[in-house]
Amino acid sequence: LRTVLGTRMGDRSSSAHDAALATAECLLAELLALECAGRDRALDLLAVDAMVTYAFEAAAEHPETLSARATAAMAAIAKLAAPVSRA
């Protein structure tokens, strides 16, 4: 988590919202790729949840963009759960 978030926070072109949300998406994608939703991954899922929470705490500093950011975040996270076609 520290490594993934650290590289994004070091990018000056990225806002705190973008960095936290991208980190959450990355971590969730890794968990979904493992195809493991057992109790042993509960802390990992809590970390994803925390990153999304932090992202929206940061986004709340600009309330005029909150609705658009929420819509984009929901779409990005939902896309991660879409089945991958294997040819």
C-alpha positions, 0 to 999 in steps of 0.5 A: 500500500505504501509503495503504490500510494507513495509513487502516486503522491510523489506525482505533482500532477496528481491530486490527493483525490486522484492518487488515493482513488488510483491506489484503491483501484490498483489494489482492488484490481490485484485482489480481483485478479487473485479470485480470492474473496476469503476472510484472509483478504479482509484487511486488504479490502478494508485498505481499499475502502479506506483509500476510497474514503480518503479520496472523497475526503480530499475531493470534498475540498472542491464540492463543485466537482464531487458529483462528477468525481463520484460518478467517474469513480463508480464507473471505474470501480464497476469496470474492474468487476466486469468479466474478462473475455478470454480468447 
